[in-house]
């Protein structure tokens, strides 16, 4: 069984899915059982899973589905003005 420090270092150094299967299994077991680092490292693994899923399916996402949507010129100008005001007020 790994220590909390070993699990965190492994997850911070490399992507979870690039680790050997035995190490993935040991890390998952530690994360499921550990009350100290379990929640944090579980979120790290979830983020790695999300990134891996996006990387695998990136080509199939159709970005042109929102191409027909755009802001009207008046709305664009109003947003630009609000941004300028917020920058100048700082």
Secondary structure, DSSP 8 states (H G I E B T S, - for coil): ---HHHHHHHHHHS-GGGS-HHHHHHHHHHHHH-SSSHHHHHHHHHHHHHHHHHHHHGGG--GGGGTT----HHHHHHHHHHHHHHHHT-
